[in-house]
Amino acid sequence: MPASTVLSSIRTPLATALASVSANVYSYVPEAVQVPAVILVPDSPYLELNTINDSTIHAKINMTITCGVAYLSNPASLDNLEQLIFSVLAVIPDGYTVGPVERPSVTQVGAVNLLVADIRVSTYYTQTN
């Protein structure tokens, strides 16, 4: 089955733009995360449909860019996360609206603790049938 048009026209180009930051960038949720990491995750609501007619779908697509660093020392981890967030914000391409950056929290992935923060982004998508 070929990749979805949302993957090819929305998530992959955003992941490509983010590839210039000093982190492992994933355009989907990976099975294992190597930090520092930037992960694109569908947000809620994921799709906000603006119009649907016989041949066209217009939708707002909401995503979260999750930034994560190793949680080893709180001051150093927070500084590393803030640096990663600002480097991500600097490379988000035109056409994406940036919303709030959520407060940092500690998340356990496997046996590793990560300090993470989410950046909310959205863009518009049109599909013609």
C-alpha positions as CSV (number, residue, x, y, z in Angstrom):
1,M,0.0,0.0,0.0
2,P,1.5,3.4,-0.9
3,A,2.1,6.0,1.7
4,S,-0.8,8.3,2.5
5,T,-0.9,11.8,1.0
6,V,-0.9,13.3,4.5
7,L,2.4,11.4,5.2
8,S,4.0,12.5,1.9
9,S,2.7,16.1,1.7
10,I,2.5,17.1,5.4
11,R,4.5,15.0,7.9
12,T,7.5,14.1,5.7
13,P,8.2,17.7,4.5
14,L,8.0,18.9,8.1
15,A,10.3,16.1,9.2
16,T,12.7,17.0,6.4
17,A,12.8,20.6,7.5
18,L,13.5,19.5,11.1
19,A,16.4,17.3,9.9
20,S,18.7,20.3,10.3
21,V,18.4,20.3,14.1
22,S,20.9,18.3,16.2
23,A,18.5,15.5,17.0
24,N,17.1,12.3,15.7
25,V,13.9,13.2,13.8
26,Y,11.0,10.9,13.3
27,S,8.0,11.6,11.1
28,Y,6.0,9.0,13.1
29,V,6.2,7.5,16.6
30,P,9.1,5.1,16.6
31,E,9.4,1.8,18.4
32,A,12.5,3.0,20.2
33,V,13.6,6.6,20.7
34,Q,17.2,7.8,20.6
35,V,17.7,11.1,22.3
36,P,17.8,13.9,21.6
37,A,14.7,13.3,19.6
38,V,12.1,15.2,17.7
39,I,8.9,13.2,17.0
40,L,5.9,14.2,14.9
41,V,2.7,13.0,16.5
42,P,-0.9,13.5,15.4
43,D,-2.6,15.9,17.8
44,S,-6.2,16.0,19.0
45,P,-8.2,16.9,17.1
46,Y,-6.1,15.5,14.3
47,L,-8.2,16.5,11.4
48,E,-10.6,19.5,11.4
49,L,-12.7,19.3,8.2
50,N,-13.5,22.6,6.7
51,T,-15.4,21.5,3.6
52,I,-16.1,18.3,1.8
53,N,-17.8,18.1,-1.6
54,D,-17.9,15.7,-4.4
55,S,-14.3,16.2,-5.5
56,T,-12.4,18.1,-2.8
57,I,-11.6,17.8,0.9
58,H,-10.2,20.8,2.8
59,A,-8.9,20.1,6.3
60,K,-6.8,21.6,9.0
61,I,-4.2,19.1,10.2
62,N,-3.0,19.4,13.8
63,M,0.2,17.8,14.9
64,T,2.5,17.8,17.9
65,I,6.2,18.1,17.6
66,T,7.5,16.3,20.7
67,C,11.0,17.3,21.7
68,G,12.9,15.0,24.0
69,V,16.3,14.9,25.7
70,A,17.9,12.6,28.3
71,Y,16.8,13.3,31.8
72,L,20.0,13.1,33.8
73,S,20.4,16.4,35.6
74,N,17.4,18.7,35.9
75,P,19.1,22.0,35.1
76,A,21.2,20.6,32.3
77,S,18.3,18.6,30.9
78,L,16.0,21.6,30.9
79,D,18.7,23.7,29.2
80,N,19.2,21.0,26.5
81,L,15.4,20.8,26.0
82,E,15.1,24.6,25.6
83,Q,17.9,24.7,23.1
84,L,16.2,21.9,21.1
85,I,12.8,23.6,21.2
86,F,14.3,26.9,19.9
87,S,16.2,25.1,17.2
88,V,13.0,23.4,16.1
89,L,11.0,26.6,16.1
90,A,13.7,28.2,13.9
91,V,13.3,25.7,11.0
92,I,9.5,25.1,10.9
93,P,8.6,25.8,7.2
94,D,6.2,28.4,5.9
95,G,2.6,27.3,5.8
96,Y,2.6,25.9,9.4
97,T,1.0,27.7,12.3
98,V,2.8,27.3,15.6
99,G,0.7,27.1,18.7
100,P,1.8,26.8,22.3
101,V,4.8,25.0,23.7
102,E,3.6,22.8,26.5
103,R,5.5,22.6,29.8
104,P,8.3,20.1,30.2
105,S,7.5,16.7,31.8
106,V,9.4,13.5,32.5
107,T,8.3,10.5,30.4
108,Q,9.7,7.0,30.7
109,V,10.4,5.2,27.4
110,G,11.5,1.7,28.2
111,A,14.1,2.0,31.0
112,V,15.1,5.5,30.1
113,N,13.7,8.8,31.5
114,L,13.2,11.6,29.0
115,L,12.4,15.3,29.6
116,V,9.9,16.2,26.9
117,A,7.9,19.2,25.7
118,D,5.3,19.4,23.0
119,I,5.1,22.1,20.3
120,R,1.6,22.4,18.7
121,V,1.6,23.0,15.0
122,S,-1.1,23.0,12.3
123,T,-1.4,23.4,8.6
124,Y,-4.0,23.1,5.9
125,Y,-4.4,20.3,3.4
126,T,-6.5,19.9,0.3
127,Q,-7.2,16.6,-1.4
128,T,-8.9,16.5,-4.8
129,N,-10.4,13.2,-5.8
